[in-house]
Amino acid sequence: MKLLRFAINDSIYYGTLEKNMVSAIEGDIYTTFNVRKDRSYKLQDVKILPPVYPSKIIAIGINYRDHAQEFGHHIPDEPVLFIKPTTAVIGHDDAIVYPPSSSRVDFEAEIAAVVKKTAYRVSAEDSHEYILGYTCLNDVTARDLQKKDGQWTRAKSFNTFCPIGPVIETDLDPNNVNIQAQLNGETKQFSSTKNFIFPLFTLFSFISNIMTLLPGDIITTGTPSGVGPMEPGDIIEIEIEGIGVLRNRVVADSTLVKG
């Protein structure tokens, strides 16, 4: 099932997507809900919103062997974690704003898990019970600032630097799907989650043994090789097999304020 969050006629709903038709739901996407077929809309007539607004986004720094080789990193013994702020979240077709303090902003195609229920110290074997489903995520990164700082918080945290969506797919094997990024229609990244260093359920267990995960939280899983720069005017598309395409345009910052 494909779940999404959408706006129409100044109202916001959760819904399901089937054959380009969006149906509103009643209830809680994390527990039980009813699909209202009497409140269905054509996909082209609704505004797709970020599927969730998490309390936190936990990201993995190096989780594909080819990406580690691309940047000259050693294969980590344990997952490398960082956190992106919720203020970075945008949805499908929203604009990625190029910050004036950076001269290189990169795309990073990733598959992300959406937490279904509160999780703490969960085993890898039980992790699937705590996951609602999976979505596309673009871990936008100011690469020059990442190298300059030697740590990743500033480079990963600008507003609009975490596009997610367009839907949450609840029925998917996250460790065996193709993932790609296309910049202006040209394929830049293409790989499979079979190339994970740490499988998704291993990541979920590792993170849940550090911090409590709440419904709607996002765990994103690292990016394959082929990351590269974007410029204002570019269109970046993250496509994951079984989920769909997350599309965003890059724009220049038009709200500069003198410090």
N, C-alpha and C positions, 0 to 999 in steps of 0.2 A: 504494500500500500504506500502511496505517495501522499504525505501530509505537507501542508503549506499554511502560510499565514498571508492574508490578503486584505486589501481595502477596496470597497466599492460603495458609491453613494455616501461618502463621508463616514462609513462604518467599517470596523475592522473585525475580521473573523479568522478562526482557524478553519481549515477545510481539507478536502481530499481532491486529488487530481486524477482524472481518468478520461483518456481519449480527448484531451483538450477541453474538458468540461470540469469546472471547479464547483464542488458542492460544499456548502457550509456545514459545520458540525455543531452539535450541542453536547456539552460535557467537557471533560478534561482529557487532553491528548495524552497525558501521562498515566491515566487510569482507564476510564471507560467513557465512551462517547457514542452518539448516534449521528449518522449521516443524514442530512436533510436534503433529499433529492428534490423536494419542492422549492429549495433555495439554491438552484444551480445557475451558473453563469459561464459564458464562454471565456476561456483563458485570456483571449485578447482584450476582453472588456474589464479585467481587474488589474489592480496594481499589486504585484508580488512584493511582499515585505520580507525582511529577514525572518526565517522560520522560527527562531527563538531569540530572546535576549538573555544570554546566560549571566550568571553571577561572576563567572570567570571563564577564560579560554586558556587551557593548558596545552602548550605546544611542544613538539619534539624537534630538537635541533638537527640531528643527523640520524636518519633512519632508512636510507637507501644506500647500498654499497656504492652505486655509481656516483651518487652525489658526494659521498665522502671522498672518493677518488678525485672528483672534479675540483674540489677545494683543498685537496691535500691533507684531509683530516684522517686520523687513524680511526679504525672501527672501535666504537666505544664499548666498554665492558657493561655499562648500564646506560639506560636512556638519559639523554641530555634534555633537561626541561627548562622552559621559560614560560612566562605568562604574558598574554596580550590583554589590554584593558577592554572593557565592554564598550567604551566610547569609540573604539575603532570599528565597531560592527556597522556594516551597511548591507543592503540586499541586492538582489538581481536587478540589473539595469541602473543602479545608483552609480554616482560618479566617484572615482578615486581621485583625491585632490593631491597634486604634486606639491610637497612642501618646499618653501623657498630656501630652507636651510640644507637641502640635499641636492646633489648634482647627479645622483644615480638612484633610481627607484626600480626595484626588480619585482617581477611576478614569481610566485612559487605555488604550483598546483598541489593540492593536498586533499585527501579524504578525511573527513572528521566524523567522530561519533557524538551523538547527542545523548546525554545521560537521562535515563527514565525515572529513576528513584534514588533516594539518598543512599550513598555508597561509602562505606569505610571499611578498610581491610578486607577487601573482596578478593577471592582467589581468581586466578586466570580461568579456571574451569567454570566458575559461576558468573563471570563477567557479563556474558551475553544476556543474563536475566536483568541486568541493570542498564541496558542500552535500549533506547527507544528506536534508533535507526541511524542513518548515515547521510551526510550531505557533502556538497562541494565547498571548499574553502580556498581562498587565495591569501597566503601569508605574505602580504605586501611588505617589502623590506627596503629601507634606505641603506643600500649596500655600502656606500662610502662612509656613512656614519657608524655602521656596524664595525667596519675595519678601524675607524678612528678611535672609537670608544673602547674597543677590546671586550665589551659586553654588549648585550643585544637590546636592552630595554628601550632606549631612545629610538633605535632604528626600526623597531617593530610596533611602536605604540602610537604613531600619529593617527589623528582622526581619519577615518575611512580606510585604514590599512588592514581591515579584516572583513572583506566581502564573504558572505555565506549564503548558501541556497542552491538552486531556487526552492528545492523541496527536501524533505526528509524521507528517505526510502527505508521502510521498516523491514523489508524482506531482502537481505543481501548478505553475501559472504564477503566481508571487508578485506580478507586476506587473499582474494583471487579475482580482482577486477582490474581492467585497464584504466589508466589515468593519463590525461594529456592537457597541455596548454597550447592554445593557438593565439598568436599575436597578429592582428590584422589579417586573419585567415591563414596564416602560415604556422605549421606545427613546429613548436619549439621544444616541448617536452613530450615524451611518450614512454611509458613504462607500465609495469604491473605491480600491484601490491604484493604479488608473490616475491618481490625483491626486497621486502621489508627486512631490516636487521632484527627488529623486535616486532613480532606480530601484535595486532591491535589488542587482543585480550591480555597479552603480557603487559602491554603499556597500561591498560586500564587497571590491572591489579597493582602494578608498581606505583602508579599515581595515587590510587585509593589507600595505599599503605602509608602515604605521606600526608594527605589532606582529605577532608570530607568532600565528596562530590554531591552536588545538589541537582534536582531535576532542571533540565535545560542547559546545564553546563556543557561546554564543548571540549572534547579532547581531539586535537588534530595531530597528524601522524608523521610529519616530515614530508619532504619533497624529493622527487627524483632529479637526475641530472638535467641540464639544459636551461636552468634559470637564466634570466637575462633582463636587460633594462627595458623600461617603457618610457614613452614621452607623451606630453599632452596631445590629445587628438587620437591616440592609439585606442584600439578596442582589444581587450584581453578576455579570452574565453577559457574557462576551466571545465573540462568535460570528464565525467566519470561514468564508466559503463554501468548501466542499471539505474543511475540517478538522473542524469541530464546535464545541461550546460548552464553554468553560471557566467553571465556576461556583464562586463563593466567597461565604461569609457574612462580614460584618464583625462583630467582637466587641470589647467594651471590654477594656482591659488589666486583668487581675485579679491581676497579680503585681507591684504597685508596691513599690519598695524605696526607702527614704529615703536621700538622698545625704549 
